[in-house]
Amino acid sequence: MHDDRTLTEERLDRALRERIRPAVHPRTAPLEFEVWHAPGEPVPFAEAVAAPFKPGAVGDDWGPAWGTSWFRVTGRVPTEWAGETVEAVIDLGFAKDRPGFSAEALAHRPDGSVVKALNPRNTWLRVGEPVGGGEEFTYLLEAAANPEILDGVSALGDRETAGSEPMYRVERMDLAVFDRQVWELVQDLEVLDQLMRQLPLGSARRWEILRAVERCLDALDLDAVGASAPAARERLRAVLSSPAHASAHRLSAVGHAHIDSAWLWPLRETVRKVARTTSNVVALMDDCPEFVFAMSQAQQLDWLREHQPALYARVKEKAAAGQFVPVGGMWVESDTNMPGSEALARQFVYGKRFFLEEFGVETEEVWLPDSFGYSAALPQLVKLSGSRWFLTQKISWNTTNPFPHHSFLWEGLDGTRVFTHFPPVDTYVAELSGAELAHAEANFRDKGHATRSLVPFGWGDGGGGPTREMLARAERLADLEGSPRVTIERPAEFFAAAEAEYDRPPVWLGELYLELHRGTYTSQARTKQGNRRSEHLLREAELWAATAAVRTGFPYPYEELDRIWKSVLLHQFHDILPGSSIAWVHREAEATYARIAAELEAVIGAAQRALAGSPEGDCAVVFNAAPHDRAGIAAGGAALAPRDAQPAVEVEELGSGFRLDNGVLRVTVDARGLVVSVLDLVAGRETVAPGCTANLLQVHPDLPNRWDAWDVDAFYRNTVTDLTEADVVRRSGDGVEVVRTFGSSRVTQLLTLRPGARRLDIDTEVDWHEQEKFLKAAFPIDVRADHSTAETQFGHVQRPTHTNTSWEAAKFEICAHRFLHVGEPDWGAALINDSTYGHDVTRTVREDGSTTTTVRLSLLRAPRYPDPATDQGVHRLRYALLPGATIADAVREGWRFSLPERRVPGIAAVAPLVSVDDDAVVVTAVKLADDGSGDVVVRLHEAHGGRVSARLTAGFALAGASVTDLLERPLAEGSAEVDGDAVRLVLRPFQIVTLRLIPNNDV
């Protein structure tokens, strides 16, 4: 037999493109429309419907970037179309291949009720099925002129710089007959075509499909496609009904629409994207009862509840029917590297509680397909939130090491394990195409042990969700020879079956480090500072408000704190906190953080004034919000300010340099303003490696191969400029001020020692005007360390400093919270910071055989995409060197550095609401219970990495106590051993415990 394969495949391509797909809508009539271009920001439906519309025509331009235009579309079904299915087909100038990144519209009826959305892959509105003929109708389309910002430097990322020129043109406004048989033929042919092209050339099945397609095309009259479609479909029946092999991979298809809560669009546009996507989903559910759609991010559903209550009611109806499935259990799909301990816990608290209260659903699947790496603290938080399973896809983006499993047990810091799945389809926006399904089956790394995987399908990033075409593919692929079996089902059904069939799944211990997007630890420093500062202010606000409530009857600000927490959690979304959104997003974030800071400072101030009592003279009370005692002040307590002066710090001029000495450290700064010696006077040991300088600012070129704000590529290290020239080196009070200029930028640093402290503080102000540059601060430490220790949520992680394997080499940029430590068994050093996350650690062996371990903080970047002006302007960054530090020292000083004492006029000392007798136990939150009962909730963890027995004492009469989950619900497996007004604790390394303390109000 001659090989005519290509001839038939090309024949099919052209027939589909030129004859069959156009015949889905064989008869059309133009629609009339009027348009109103809304000035400024989007307006409610009631305002838009009353606006002065003007006549429009196909070909009209509309929509400056971020503008909104309302189209009033009217039509009348021709009487000769009676008995037909009729649709409006509308193209507002969509970018055909980028659903979710282009113009979109939400269709309303004249009464304001929502119909469905229009986007580049979903351009139809059903008018009737069947129609009687003569029906008149009106739709009002809220059209968003969202610009495409997909690559390159662009001013379109902020309405303030985007310009006013129209971006789109109306391409089509038609009423059309929908030919169901032709549409079904298209789905038949596309599924078979895609499957055929994935099968081996030597496969008999491939040739069977080819011959069936050939017979189908022979039976199709290209001049009368609609009339001949049934006969053509009949020629495909046999190949479409041939069942899958018994060993075929099983794919659980879950409808999904990944919606970035902000990214290449602002938050306000995400509110509308959620409405557009969910309207499409519930409309599909009306037509297809077996369709299941999973949606994460409680914040997005809360937006829907607030802005589209009628549509939200439809969503709740579908949820009650089991079609619309809340998943994820988090407020947003947050970044998990940088949120602090308590913030990451609150992601689960707020997400889980929303789904419980609004939908009556206890979500069990943690759904994070697109975050940029996953903290080792997550497994324990997943379990403590009441969830069982974890899903992500992003690790498939690793550029160095393919992850070895798709289903496995993920073991966290404390030993908690959760069943985890990475969909081998390697996308969270699948179309259920033949190529995707073939890849999922071939790529699945647990063959022989497991038989199933999950595929999230539906347009995403900018939303859109599944389409009727995708559901048609799923129907045909349910049991089709040559293909994996596809079953639409809920995520929980997949996880239960996958976990049950895998007797001994492999175990992955520790963080899931993404070998990509390492620049997100540094980009958009103001956003990161706002997050860190907000987390610490929330800690203080809850602590002092709870203490004042118990001690003085101070009104605890439940609603205010609830609102602020939700705002902070929203801004931890995985394209906001990582700094990978457009300028508009980060401009608004900076303003939001400033407002949050002012609100929380007011709460803190009011609570502390209530506790400190009426001021007398110059008396002051010093409050300590850190979780460790400090200068005689108990953790979580306050004491009268001491009147005795602290011992002075010596500042000695040495030629053109200076020496600082506080009796614990002796620091030498040379004429260049560089630290050449930090002598630990207690240990008699030098910190700075011989011949090196510490606090050396270094600038690298920073132009990654792609994903500018996201990535730093390893080759950036090949070129470096050391900033060794100083404009000014002078004494400033009890410190040394150093001023440098470089490029178009200026940096001013103040180096100080506090009396009696083993800490060199460095306060840095950078007026940053570089482009595509990376600013680092280097500290070469004279230690031989084969690993570094970095704080993460509820503990710390150790990472190798060597590059023995590609796994270690890939971790050339790492994330740390308040500290990063390196050391030998008897001596170490730590760098602590108030708002920096990115770090790197390298090692060199000197000629004498000794080792230098260099720790660097990543201070600032300057990528130009998606925000061309990333981080331009003035920044204040604080960090410190802590010589002679153990891990315990680093933990303690990290908290103290970020939570300085507060002095408040007053006369009353304040006993802590709770106290713990072991520094290894860190209290991360003290608050009143969310249910308004007046119970005191304390969250704590073991922070040093060892087992500990401790005693937590309540500063009030205790009626009882219980161990709870994150949502403050009693745990069946946990009990609190109460001894008077104390609770005895036995903790494993890094264990998290939440205690609910019940005050005895009768005492």
MOKA-V548894 format. One record per run of one state. SS is the DSSP state (alpha for helix, beta for strand, coil for the rest). FROM is the first residue (numbers start at 0). LEN is the number of residues. If there is no record, write none. Layout:
ss={SS SS}
from={FROM FROM}
len={LEN LEN}
This chain:
ss={coil alpha coil alpha coil beta coil beta coil alpha coil beta coil beta coil beta coil alpha coil beta coil beta coil beta coil beta coil beta coil beta coil alpha coil beta coil beta coil alpha coil alpha coil alpha coil alpha coil beta coil beta coil alpha coil beta coil alpha coil alpha coil beta coil beta coil alpha coil beta coil beta coil alpha coil beta coil alpha coil beta coil beta coil beta coil alpha coil beta coil beta coil beta coil beta coil beta coil beta coil alpha coil beta coil alpha coil beta coil beta coil alpha coil alpha coil alpha coil beta coil alpha coil beta coil beta coil beta coil beta coil beta coil beta coil beta coil beta coil beta coil beta coil beta coil beta coil alpha coil beta coil beta coil beta coil beta coil beta coil beta coil beta coil beta coil alpha coil beta coil beta coil beta coil beta coil beta coil beta coil alpha coil beta coil beta coil beta coil beta coil beta coil beta coil beta coil beta coil beta coil beta coil beta coil}
from={0 4 20 21 25 27 30 31 38 44 49 53 56 60 64 67 76 78 81 84 91 103 108 113 119 121 122 123 129 135 144 154 157 165 169 171 178 179 198 203 219 224 234 236 241 249 255 258 259 266 287 292 295 297 307 308 320 323 326 333 334 340 359 364 367 373 374 377 384 388 392 393 397 406 411 416 422 429 430 433 443 446 447 449 450 451 457 458 459 460 462 464 465 467 476 484 488 490 501 506 509 511 512 517 521 524 552 557 570 572 573 582 612 619 624 629 630 632 633 636 640 649 654 656 661 664 669 674 680 684 686 687 688 693 694 695 701 713 718 720 722 727 732 734 742 744 753 759 768 772 781 786 792 794 800 805 809 813 815 818 824 826 833 837 845 850 861 872 883 886 898 901 905 909 910 913 916 920 928 935 942 947 954 957 964 969 970 976 979 981 987 991 999}
len={4 16 1 4 2 3 1 7 6 5 4 3 4 4 3 9 2 3 3 7 12 5 5 6 2 1 1 6 6 9 10 3 8 4 2 7 1 19 5 16 5 10 2 5 8 6 3 1 7 21 5 3 2 10 1 12 3 3 7 1 6 19 5 3 6 1 3 7 4 4 1 4 9 5 5 6 7 1 3 10 3 1 2 1 1 6 1 1 1 2 2 1 2 9 8 4 2 11 5 3 2 1 5 4 3 28 5 13 2 1 9 30 7 5 5 1 2 1 3 4 9 5 2 5 3 5 5 6 4 2 1 1 5 1 1 6 12 5 2 2 5 5 2 8 2 9 6 9 4 9 5 6 2 6 5 4 4 2 3 6 2 7 4 8 5 11 11 11 3 12 3 4 4 1 3 3 4 8 7 7 5 7 3 7 5 1 6 3 2 6 4 8 4}
